[in-house]
Amino acid sequence: MAYDEELAGRFRGVLDGHEGITEKRMMGGICFLHHGNMIGGADRSKDGDGRFMFRVGKVNEAEALARDGATIMEQGGRRMGGLVFVDEETCDEDAMKNWVSLALSFVATLPAK
């Protein structure tokens, strides 16, 4: 995975105005956190495909996977429950706002770190 400033900027733009947001380089890309809990991130895959990752929680996983462009996150052949990848092509501005809203609704239930 590789960092991509354009994708990071799109994610950052949707989070603008939310309190408690920080950024951290992780997993080869960049992740965004709310009071220390990961919301999601952005990167380019080894194939060069842009994608976003959202932490929606296991409770929201079925809803998330029913949305266009969403796939379950896998790393090292291991399924990462509650985390989804979304192709950049299917994530226009409105979709991005909806994804961030879903992720924030889950992360808001977690204690601050």
MMTF fields as JSON, N, C-alpha, C and O atoms, coordinates in Angstrom:
{
  "mmtfVersion": "1.0.0",
  "mmtfProducer": "UNKNOWN",
  "numBonds": 451,
  "numAtoms": 452,
  "numGroups": 113,
  "numChains": 1,
  "numModels": 1,
  "chainsPerModel": [1],
  "groupsPerChain": [113],
  "chainIdList": ["A"],
  "bondAtomList": [4, 2, 8, 6, 12, 10, 16, 14, 20, 18, 24, 22, 28, 26, 32, 30, 36, 34, 40, 38, 44, 42, 48, 46, 52, 50, 56, 54, 60, 58, 64, 62, 68, 66, 72, 70, 76, 74, 80, 78, 84, 82, 88, 86, 92, 90, 96, 94, 100, 98, 104, 102, 108, 106, 112, 110, 116, 114, 120, 118, 124, 122, 128, 126, 132, 130, 136, 134, 140, 138, 144, 142, 148, 146, 152, 150, 156, 154, 160, 158, 164, 162, 168, 166, 172, 170, 176, 174, 180, 178, 184, 182, 188, 186, 192, 190, 196, 194, 200, 198, 204, 202, 208, 206, 212, 210, 216, 214, 220, 218, 224, 222, 228, 226, 232, 230, 236, 234, 240, 238, 244, 242, 248, 246, 252, 250, 256, 254, 260, 258, 264, 262, 268, 266, 272, 270, 276, 274, 280, 278, 284, 282, 288, 286, 292, 290, 296, 294, 300, 298, 304, 302, 308, 306, 312, 310, 316, 314, 320, 318, 324, 322, 328, 326, 332, 330, 336, 334, 340, 338, 344, 342, 348, 346, 352, 350, 356, 354, 360, 358, 364, 362, 368, 366, 372, 370, 376, 374, 380, 378, 384, 382, 388, 386, 392, 390, 396, 394, 400, 398, 404, 402, 408, 406, 412, 410, 416, 414, 420, 418, 424, 422, 428, 426, 432, 430, 436, 434, 440, 438, 444, 442, 448, 446],
  "bondOrderList": [1, 1, 1, 1, 1, 1, 1, 1, 1, 1, 1, 1, 1, 1, 1, 1, 1, 1, 1, 1, 1, 1, 1, 1, 1, 1, 1, 1, 1, 1, 1, 1, 1, 1, 1, 1, 1, 1, 1, 1, 1, 1, 1, 1, 1, 1, 1, 1, 1, 1, 1, 1, 1, 1, 1, 1, 1, 1, 1, 1, 1, 1, 1, 1, 1, 1, 1, 1, 1, 1, 1, 1, 1, 1, 1, 1, 1, 1, 1, 1, 1, 1, 1, 1, 1, 1, 1, 1, 1, 1, 1, 1, 1, 1, 1, 1, 1, 1, 1, 1, 1, 1, 1, 1, 1, 1, 1, 1, 1, 1, 1, 1],
  "groupList": [{"groupName": "MET", "atomNameList": ["N", "CA", "C", "O"], "elementList": ["N", "C", "C", "O"], "formalChargeList": [0, 0, 0, 0], "bondAtomList": [1, 0, 2, 1, 3, 2], "bondOrderList": [1, 1, 2], "singleLetterCode": "M", "chemCompType": "L-PEPTIDE LINKING"}, {"groupName": "ALA", "atomNameList": ["N", "CA", "C", "O"], "elementList": ["N", "C", "C", "O"], "formalChargeList": [0, 0, 0, 0], "bondAtomList": [1, 0, 2, 1, 3, 2], "bondOrderList": [1, 1, 2], "singleLetterCode": "A", "chemCompType": "L-PEPTIDE LINKING"}, {"groupName": "TYR", "atomNameList": ["N", "CA", "C", "O"], "elementList": ["N", "C", "C", "O"], "formalChargeList": [0, 0, 0, 0], "bondAtomList": [1, 0, 2, 1, 3, 2], "bondOrderList": [1, 1, 2], "singleLetterCode": "Y", "chemCompType": "L-PEPTIDE LINKING"}, {"groupName": "ASP", "atomNameList": ["N", "CA", "C", "O"], "elementList": ["N", "C", "C", "O"], "formalChargeList": [0, 0, 0, 0], "bondAtomList": [1, 0, 2, 1, 3, 2], "bondOrderList": [1, 1, 2], "singleLetterCode": "D", "chemCompType": "L-PEPTIDE LINKING"}, {"groupName": "GLU", "atomNameList": ["N", "CA", "C", "O"], "elementList": ["N", "C", "C", "O"], "formalChargeList": [0, 0, 0, 0], "bondAtomList": [1, 0, 2, 1, 3, 2], "bondOrderList": [1, 1, 2], "singleLetterCode": "E", "chemCompType": "L-PEPTIDE LINKING"}, {"groupName": "LEU", "atomNameList": ["N", "CA", "C", "O"], "elementList": ["N", "C", "C", "O"], "formalChargeList": [0, 0, 0, 0], "bondAtomList": [1, 0, 2, 1, 3, 2], "bondOrderList": [1, 1, 2], "singleLetterCode": "L", "chemCompType": "L-PEPTIDE LINKING"}, {"groupName": "GLY", "atomNameList": ["N", "CA", "C", "O"], "elementList": ["N", "C", "C", "O"], "formalChargeList": [0, 0, 0, 0], "bondAtomList": [1, 0, 2, 1, 3, 2], "bondOrderList": [1, 1, 2], "singleLetterCode": "G", "chemCompType": "PEPTIDE LINKING"}, {"groupName": "ARG", "atomNameList": ["N", "CA", "C", "O"], "elementList": ["N", "C", "C", "O"], "formalChargeList": [0, 0, 0, 0], "bondAtomList": [1, 0, 2, 1, 3, 2], "bondOrderList": [1, 1, 2], "singleLetterCode": "R", "chemCompType": "L-PEPTIDE LINKING"}, {"groupName": "PHE", "atomNameList": ["N", "CA", "C", "O"], "elementList": ["N", "C", "C", "O"], "formalChargeList": [0, 0, 0, 0], "bondAtomList": [1, 0, 2, 1, 3, 2], "bondOrderList": [1, 1, 2], "singleLetterCode": "F", "chemCompType": "L-PEPTIDE LINKING"}, {"groupName": "VAL", "atomNameList": ["N", "CA", "C", "O"], "elementList": ["N", "C", "C", "O"], "formalChargeList": [0, 0, 0, 0], "bondAtomList": [1, 0, 2, 1, 3, 2], "bondOrderList": [1, 1, 2], "singleLetterCode": "V", "chemCompType": "L-PEPTIDE LINKING"}, {"groupName": "HIS", "atomNameList": ["N", "CA", "C", "O"], "elementList": ["N", "C", "C", "O"], "formalChargeList": [0, 0, 0, 0], "bondAtomList": [1, 0, 2, 1, 3, 2], "bondOrderList": [1, 1, 2], "singleLetterCode": "H", "chemCompType": "L-PEPTIDE LINKING"}, {"groupName": "ILE", "atomNameList": ["N", "CA", "C", "O"], "elementList": ["N", "C", "C", "O"], "formalChargeList": [0, 0, 0, 0], "bondAtomList": [1, 0, 2, 1, 3, 2], "bondOrderList": [1, 1, 2], "singleLetterCode": "I", "chemCompType": "L-PEPTIDE LINKING"}, {"groupName": "THR", "atomNameList": ["N", "CA", "C", "O"], "elementList": ["N", "C", "C", "O"], "formalChargeList": [0, 0, 0, 0], "bondAtomList": [1, 0, 2, 1, 3, 2], "bondOrderList": [1, 1, 2], "singleLetterCode": "T", "chemCompType": "L-PEPTIDE LINKING"}, {"groupName": "LYS", "atomNameList": ["N", "CA", "C", "O"], "elementList": ["N", "C", "C", "O"], "formalChargeList": [0, 0, 0, 0], "bondAtomList": [1, 0, 2, 1, 3, 2], "bondOrderList": [1, 1, 2], "singleLetterCode": "K", "chemCompType": "L-PEPTIDE LINKING"}, {"groupName": "CYS", "atomNameList": ["N", "CA", "C", "O"], "elementList": ["N", "C", "C", "O"], "formalChargeList": [0, 0, 0, 0], "bondAtomList": [1, 0, 2, 1, 3, 2], "bondOrderList": [1, 1, 2], "singleLetterCode": "C", "chemCompType": "L-PEPTIDE LINKING"}, {"groupName": "ASN", "atomNameList": ["N", "CA", "C", "O"], "elementList": ["N", "C", "C", "O"], "formalChargeList": [0, 0, 0, 0], "bondAtomList": [1, 0, 2, 1, 3, 2], "bondOrderList": [1, 1, 2], "singleLetterCode": "N", "chemCompType": "L-PEPTIDE LINKING"}, {"groupName": "SER", "atomNameList": ["N", "CA", "C", "O"], "elementList": ["N", "C", "C", "O"], "formalChargeList": [0, 0, 0, 0], "bondAtomList": [1, 0, 2, 1, 3, 2], "bondOrderList": [1, 1, 2], "singleLetterCode": "S", "chemCompType": "L-PEPTIDE LINKING"}, {"groupName": "GLN", "atomNameList": ["N", "CA", "C", "O"], "elementList": ["N", "C", "C", "O"], "formalChargeList": [0, 0, 0, 0], "bondAtomList": [1, 0, 2, 1, 3, 2], "bondOrderList": [1, 1, 2], "singleLetterCode": "Q", "chemCompType": "L-PEPTIDE LINKING"}, {"groupName": "TRP", "atomNameList": ["N", "CA", "C", "O"], "elementList": ["N", "C", "C", "O"], "formalChargeList": [0, 0, 0, 0], "bondAtomList": [1, 0, 2, 1, 3, 2], "bondOrderList": [1, 1, 2], "singleLetterCode": "W", "chemCompType": "L-PEPTIDE LINKING"}, {"groupName": "PRO", "atomNameList": ["N", "CA", "C", "O"], "elementList": ["N", "C", "C", "O"], "formalChargeList": [0, 0, 0, 0], "bondAtomList": [1, 0, 2, 1, 3, 2], "bondOrderList": [1, 1, 2], "singleLetterCode": "P", "chemCompType": "L-PEPTIDE LINKING"}],
  "groupTypeList": [0, 1, 2, 3, 4, 4, 5, 1, 6, 7, 8, 7, 6, 9, 5, 3, 6, 10, 4, 6, 11, 12, 4, 13, 7, 0, 0, 6, 6, 11, 14, 8, 5, 10, 10, 6, 15, 0, 11, 6, 6, 1, 3, 7, 16, 13, 3, 6, 3, 6, 7, 8, 0, 8, 7, 9, 6, 13, 9, 15, 4, 1, 4, 1, 5, 1, 7, 3, 6, 1, 12, 11, 0, 4, 17, 6, 6, 7, 7, 0, 6, 6, 5, 9, 8, 9, 3, 4, 4, 12, 14, 3, 4, 3, 1, 0, 13, 15, 18, 9, 16, 5, 1, 5, 16, 8, 9, 1, 12, 5, 19, 1, 13],
  "groupIdList": [1, 2, 3, 4, 5, 6, 7, 8, 9, 10, 11, 12, 13, 14, 15, 16, 17, 18, 19, 20, 21, 22, 23, 24, 25, 26, 27, 28, 29, 30, 31, 32, 33, 34, 35, 36, 37, 38, 39, 40, 41, 42, 43, 44, 45, 46, 47, 48, 49, 50, 51, 52, 53, 54, 55, 56, 57, 58, 59, 60, 61, 62, 63, 64, 65, 66, 67, 68, 69, 70, 71, 72, 73, 74, 75, 76, 77, 78, 79, 80, 81, 82, 83, 84, 85, 86, 87, 88, 89, 90, 91, 92, 93, 94, 95, 96, 97, 98, 99, 100, 101, 102, 103, 104, 105, 106, 107, 108, 109, 110, 111, 112, 113],
  "secStructList": [7, 5, 7, 7, 2, 2, 2, 2, 2, 2, 2, 2, 2, 2, 2, 6, 6, 7, 6, 6, 3, 3, 3, 3, 3, 3, 6, 6, 3, 3, 3, 3, 3, 3, 6, 6, 3, 3, 3, 3, 3, 3, 3, 3, 7, 6, 6, 1, 7, 3, 3, 3, 3, 3, 3, 7, 7, 4, 4, 4, 2, 2, 2, 2, 2, 6, 1, 6, 6, 3, 3, 3, 3, 3, 3, 6, 6, 3, 3, 3, 3, 3, 3, 3, 3, 3, 3, 4, 4, 4, 7, 7, 2, 2, 2, 2, 2, 2, 2, 2, 2, 2, 2, 2, 2, 2, 2, 6, 6, 1, 7, 7, 7],
  "xCoordList": [0.842, 0.0, 0.886, 1.982, 0.407, 1.188, 0.334, -0.856, 0.976, 0.321, -0.045, 0.717, -1.202, -1.65, -2.256, -3.29, -1.627, -2.055, -3.445, -4.223, -3.765, -5.081, -6.188, -7.171, -6.027, -7.034, -7.094, -8.176, -5.925, -5.88, -6.586, -7.296, -6.389, -7.032, -8.543, -9.252, -9.036, -10.487, -11.053, -12.091, -10.366, -10.808, -10.738, -11.677, -9.621, -9.387, -10.47, -10.937, -10.86, -11.858, -13.209, -13.889, -13.597, -14.883, -14.825, -15.839, -13.651, -13.501, -13.328, -13.4, -13.102, -12.887, -14.063, -15.222, -13.757, -14.79, -15.163, -15.791, -14.786, -15.038, -13.937, -12.757, -14.323, -13.343, -12.717, -13.326, -11.497, -10.825, -10.213, -9.908, -10.024, -9.476, -7.962, -7.444, -7.264, -5.816, -5.504, -6.345, -4.28, -3.818, -2.589, -1.799, -2.444, -1.286, -0.934, -1.806, 0.343, 0.803, 0.775, 1.417, 0.026, -0.119, -0.32, -0.875, 0.119, -0.137, 0.242, -0.384, 1.251, 1.712, 0.918, 1.319, -0.19, -1.023, -1.169, -0.259, -2.308, -2.596, -3.938, -4.885, -3.999, -5.254, -5.687, -4.867, -6.983, -7.584, -8.228, -8.893, -8.017, -8.49, -9.396, -9.236, -10.343, -11.237, -10.998, -11.316, -10.441, -10.062, -9.256, -9.449, -8.343, -7.42, -7.915, -7.156, -9.174, -9.725, -9.803, -10.303, -9.305, -9.258, -10.645, -11.518, -10.832, -12.056, -11.871, -12.752, -10.711, -10.423, -9.176, -8.415, -8.969, -7.768, -7.887, -8.944, -6.768, -6.714, -5.338, -4.332, -5.301, -4.029, -4.212, -5.315, -3.132, -3.151, -2.644, -1.639, -3.355, -2.951, -1.683, -1.222, -1.132, 0.06, -0.197, 0.734, -1.441, -1.812, -2.037, -2.295, -1.942, -2.127, -3.561, -3.857, -4.454, -5.854, -6.056, -5.633, -6.704, -7.009, -8.177, -9.136, -8.082, -9.158, -9.171, -8.178, -10.343, -10.526, -10.83, -11.381, -10.472, -10.791, -11.606, -11.266, -12.686, -13.548, -13.748, -13.968, -13.668, -13.929, -15.397, -15.769, -16.217, -17.66, -18.152, -19.295, -17.299, -17.689, -18.467, -19.121, -18.387, -19.077, -20.586, -21.262, -21.117, -22.561, -23.063, -24.216, -22.228, -22.606, -22.049, -22.221, -21.387, -20.692, -21.632, -21.318, -22.765, -23.697, -24.208, -24.281, -24.558, -25.008, -23.907, -24.165, -22.684, -21.561, -21.293, -21.073, -21.31, -21.012, -22.095, -21.848, -23.281, -24.364, -24.198, -24.885, -23.307, -23.078, -22.143, -21.321, -22.29, -21.458, -19.977, -19.576, -19.169, -17.72, -17.097, -15.876, -17.897, -17.37, -16.999, -17.736, -15.854, -15.417, -14.829, -14.335, -14.886, -14.32, -12.801, -12.176, -12.233, -10.787, -10.111, -10.502, -9.106, -8.28, -6.828, -6.401, -6.08, -4.639, -3.955, -4.28, -3.004, -2.28, -3.193, -2.945, -4.259, -5.198, -6.176, -6.993, -6.092, -6.963, -8.065, -7.796, -9.287, -10.445, -10.458, -10.363, -10.578, -10.576, -12.014, -12.49, -12.691, -14.093, -14.308, -13.54, -15.367, -15.718, -14.974, -15.189, -14.094, -13.321, -13.619, -13.628, -13.861, -14.153, -13.28, -12.91, -12.959, -12.315, -13.397, -14.36, -13.242, -14.163, -13.33, -12.437, -13.624, -12.909, -13.122, -14.226, -12.063, -12.181, -13.193, -13.823, -13.365, -14.286, -15.739, -16.537, -16.077, -17.467, -17.702, -18.788, -16.682, -16.77, -16.715, -15.705, -17.833, -17.908, -18.094, -18.081, -18.264, -18.327, -19.471, -19.277, -20.658, -21.798, -21.561, -21.834, -21.051, -20.768, -19.713, -19.816, -18.692, -17.631, -18.202, -17.828, -19.091, -19.725, -20.518, -20.488, -21.224, -22.006, -21.11, -21.418, -19.998, -19.063, -18.453, -18.376, -18.027, -17.424, -18.458, -18.128, -19.681, -20.745, -20.959, -21.098, -20.984, -21.153, -19.982, -20.182, -18.767, -17.586, -17.578, -17.298, -17.884, -17.907, -18.99, -18.802, -20.116, -21.186, -20.732, -21.122, -19.903, -19.363, -18.272, -18.306, -17.307, -16.163, -16.588, -15.933, -17.663, -18.168, -18.62, -18.734, -18.878, -19.295, -18.103, -18.284, -16.884, -15.674, -15.124, -15.265, -14.494, -13.883, -12.679, -11.951, -12.476, -11.314, -10.033, -9.986, -9.003, -7.683, -6.781, -5.63],
  "yCoordList": [-1.18, 0.0, 1.241, 1.236, 2.281, 3.51, 4.727, 4.783, 5.69, 6.948, 7.688, 7.674, 8.331, 9.11, 10.413, 10.394, 11.532, 12.823, 13.224, 13.808, 12.921, 13.281, 12.567, 13.192, 11.266, 10.511, 10.978, 11.129, 11.204, 11.691, 13.042, 13.304, 13.894, 15.205, 15.114, 15.901, 14.157, 13.963, 13.549, 14.054, 12.624, 12.153, 13.315, 13.564, 14.009, 15.147, 16.214, 16.793, 16.467, 17.485, 17.18, 18.085, 15.924, 15.528, 15.631, 15.901, 15.418, 15.48, 16.903, 17.136, 17.851, 19.235, 19.719, 19.577, 20.283, 20.804, 19.854, 20.269, 18.582, 17.628, 17.773, 17.865, 17.794, 17.911, 16.556, 15.51, 16.593, 15.379, 14.547, 13.375, 15.123, 14.384, 14.545, 15.659, 13.439, 13.434, 12.493, 11.7, 12.599, 11.753, 10.989, 11.467, 9.783, 8.97, 8.099, 7.473, 8.065, 7.175, 5.751, 5.439, 4.905, 3.505, 2.63, 3.081, 1.409, 0.398, 0.875, 0.469, 1.726, 2.209, 3.377, 3.977, 3.707, 4.823, 5.812, 5.988, 6.447, 7.382, 7.012, 6.674, 7.083, 6.802, 8.055, 8.87, 8.18, 9.294, 8.743, 7.708, 9.458, 9.0, 10.04, 11.243, 9.555, 10.417, 10.098, 9.002, 11.047, 10.855, 9.571, 8.827, 9.324, 8.195, 6.888, 5.922, 6.84, 5.625, 5.789, 6.797, 4.793, 4.871, 4.923, 4.115, 5.914, 6.044, 5.311, 4.583, 5.521, 4.923, 5.528, 6.213, 5.272, 5.766, 5.768, 5.494, 6.085, 6.157, 5.706, 5.998, 4.989, 4.556, 4.111, 4.148, 3.698, 3.048, 1.634, 1.414, 0.673, -0.728, -0.963, -0.077, -2.155, -2.512, -2.404, -2.175, -2.565, -2.453, -1.013, -0.755, -0.069, 1.343, 1.829, 2.982, 0.95, 1.335, 2.131, 1.711, 3.284, 4.102, 3.514, 3.011, 3.587, 3.05, 3.758, 4.311, 3.704, 4.206, 3.023, 2.017, 3.148, 2.127, 2.807, 3.899, 2.15, 2.69, 1.663, 0.48, 2.138, 1.295, 1.479, 2.454, 0.538, 0.648, -0.191, -0.044, -1.072, -1.957, -3.159, -3.094, -4.233, -5.464, -5.271, -5.901, -4.416, -4.178, -3.531, -3.738, -2.76, -2.074, -2.743, -2.234, -3.874, -4.51, -4.901, -4.642, -5.511, -5.945, -4.739, -4.786, -3.665, -2.443, -1.89, -1.486, -1.875, -1.339, -2.168, -1.61, -3.475, -4.341, -4.301, -4.699, -3.831, -3.703, -2.449, -2.303, -1.558, -0.325, -0.584, -1.5, 0.243, 0.12, 0.26, 1.142, -0.617, -0.522, -1.025, -0.966, -1.524, -1.96, -3.443, -4.278, -3.746, -5.122, -5.228, -4.246, -6.412, -6.633, -6.454, -6.827, -5.902, -5.71, -7.025, -7.697, -7.369, -8.541, -8.104, -7.339, -8.602, -8.354, -9.655, -10.309, -10.016, -11.262, -12.467, -13.451, -12.4, -13.513, -13.589, -14.507, -12.629, -12.608, -11.567, -10.413, -11.982, -11.089, -10.176, -10.634, -8.873, -7.879, -7.416, -6.501, -8.047, -7.738, -6.278, -5.695, -5.702, -4.324, -3.283, -2.086, -3.718, -2.806, -3.117, -4.279, -2.074, -2.276, -1.364, -0.264, -1.851, -1.046, -0.565, -1.284, 0.653, 1.218, 1.797, 2.612, 1.371, 1.88, 3.38, 3.881, 4.089, 5.548, 5.942, 6.994, 5.12, 5.455, 5.509, 6.274, 4.708, 4.663, 5.59, 5.61, 6.348, 7.174, 8.657, 9.329, 9.153, 10.579, 11.356, 10.763, 12.665, 13.497, 13.089, 12.993, 12.852, 12.445, 11.087, 10.893, 10.148, 8.815, 8.901, 8.23, 9.736, 9.902, 10.427, 9.954, 11.389, 11.923, 10.836, 10.747, 10.013, 8.926, 7.876, 7.372, 7.55, 6.581, 7.12, 6.409, 8.359, 8.954, 9.021, 8.772, 9.348, 9.392, 8.023, 7.917, 6.974, 5.621, 5.242, 4.69, 5.538, 5.217, 6.009, 5.45, 7.303, 8.118, 7.654, 7.712, 7.197, 6.726, 5.51, 5.333, 4.666, 3.524, 3.954, 3.604, 4.714, 5.104, 5.942, 5.9, 6.687, 7.499, 6.642, 7.148, 5.364, 4.47, 3.947, 3.329, 4.193, 3.687, 4.714, 5.919, 4.237, 5.189, 5.878, 5.266, 7.141, 7.892, 7.24, 6.661, 7.34, 6.785, 7.903, 7.66],
  "zCoordList": [0.0, 0.0, 0.0, 0.56, -0.622, -0.726, -0.402, -0.712, 0.227, 0.563, -0.717, -1.683, -0.729, -1.873, -1.361, -0.694, -1.664, -1.132, -1.629, -0.874, -2.879, -3.406, -2.623, -2.225, -2.406, -1.658, -0.205, 0.363, 0.387, 1.769, 1.872, 2.843, 0.875, 0.868, 0.786, 1.412, 0.017, -0.071, 1.281, 1.709, 1.954, 3.274, 4.265, 5.021, 4.245, 5.144, 4.976, 5.957, 3.74, 3.462, 4.089, 4.572, 4.083, 4.675, 6.196, 6.841, 6.767, 8.223, 8.749, 9.955, 7.842, 8.247, 9.093, 8.701, 10.242, 11.138, 12.266, 13.24, 12.148, 13.232, 14.282, 13.944, 15.532, 16.614, 16.926, 16.705, 17.439, 17.892, 16.786, 17.002, 15.598, 14.457, 14.4, 14.487, 14.254, 14.052, 12.896, 12.472, 12.397, 11.301, 11.749, 12.563, 11.198, 11.536, 10.336, 9.734, 9.997, 8.93, 9.477, 10.48, 8.801, 9.222, 7.993, 6.991, 8.064, 7.044, 5.646, 4.667, 5.539, 4.254, 3.701, 2.704, 4.322, 3.887, 5.022, 5.832, 5.074, 6.159, 6.76, 6.051, 8.069, 8.775, 9.521, 9.944, 9.668, 10.377, 11.637, 11.615, 12.735, 14.032, 14.67, 14.462, 15.444, 16.213, 17.676, 18.138, 18.402, 19.808, 19.984, 20.945, 19.032, 19.119, 18.52, 18.441, 18.096, 17.498, 15.986, 15.486, 15.265, 13.814, 13.195, 13.513, 12.284, 11.498, 10.177, 9.721, 9.579, 8.288, 7.695, 8.379, 6.411, 5.767, 4.263, 3.695, 3.632, 2.174, 1.719, 2.366, 0.598, 0.034, -1.406, -1.952, -1.998, -3.303, -3.094, -2.419, -3.682, -3.566, -4.381, -5.099, -4.262, -5.028, -6.527, -7.299, -6.94, -8.356, -8.79, -9.966, -7.852, -8.172, -8.059, -8.372, -7.613, -7.469, -6.188, -5.111, -6.314, -5.152, -4.388, -4.973, -3.07, -2.246, -0.893, -0.421, -0.315, 1.043, 1.934, 1.487, 3.183, 4.167, 5.256, 5.712, 5.67, 6.713, 7.811, 7.55, 9.037, 10.197, 10.563, 11.215, 10.139, 10.337, 11.498, 11.932, 12.006, 13.096, 12.581, 11.54, 13.31, 12.892, 12.838, 12.024, 13.689, 13.732, 12.439, 12.061, 11.763, 10.524, 9.269, 8.162, 9.442, 8.324, 7.179, 6.017, 7.48, 6.427, 5.636, 4.408, 6.335, 5.662, 4.767, 3.633, 5.276, 4.509, 3.253, 2.178, 3.382, 2.241, 1.166, 0.028, 1.512, 0.538, -0.328, -1.339, 0.054, -0.701, -1.885, -1.858, -2.926, -4.126, -3.806, -3.046, -4.391, -4.309, -3.033, -2.889, -2.089, -0.796, -0.812, -1.335, -0.234, -0.031, 1.363, 1.918, 1.918, 3.245, 3.17, 2.177, 4.187, 4.219, 4.592, 5.546, 3.828, 4.124, 4.107, 3.242, 5.076, 5.113, 5.46, 6.451, 4.624, 4.858, 4.833, 5.529, 4.027, 3.937, 5.097, 5.17, 5.999, 7.179, 7.003, 6.667, 7.23, 7.145, 8.361, 9.5, 8.101, 9.175, 9.395, 8.723, 10.331, 10.604, 10.977, 11.741, 10.423, 10.75, 9.949, 10.141, 9.043, 8.203, 6.74, 6.333, 5.956, 4.539, 3.684, 4.094, 2.485, 1.461, 0.513, 0.244, 0.005, -0.975, -2.108, -1.876, -3.343, -4.514, -4.653, -4.44, -5.011, -5.165, -6.231, -6.116, -7.271, -8.358, -7.897, -8.439, -6.91, -6.44, -5.249, -4.669, -4.894, -3.696, -4.067, -3.858, -4.627, -4.934, -3.623, -2.544, -3.714, -2.508, -1.572, -0.36, -2.13, -1.292, -0.653, 0.531, -1.44, -0.895, 0.202, 1.229, -0.027, 0.971, 2.288, 3.361, 2.206, 3.419, 4.131, 5.358, 3.371, 3.972, 4.624, 5.704, 3.962, 4.542, 5.837, 6.839, 5.807, 7.01, 8.132, 9.292, 7.805, 8.808, 9.446, 10.664, 8.618, 9.148, 10.056, 11.138, 9.612, 10.413, 11.725, 12.785, 11.655, 12.874, 13.846, 15.061, 13.317, 14.21, 15.0, 16.154, 14.38, 15.114, 16.088, 17.267, 15.586, 16.401, 17.614, 18.655, 17.484, 18.595, 19.779, 20.895, 19.552, 20.64, 21.441, 22.489, 20.95, 21.598, 22.582, 22.369, 23.663, 24.596, 23.955, 23.173, 24.287, 23.773, 24.259, 25.345, 23.446, 23.83, 24.273, 24.637]
}
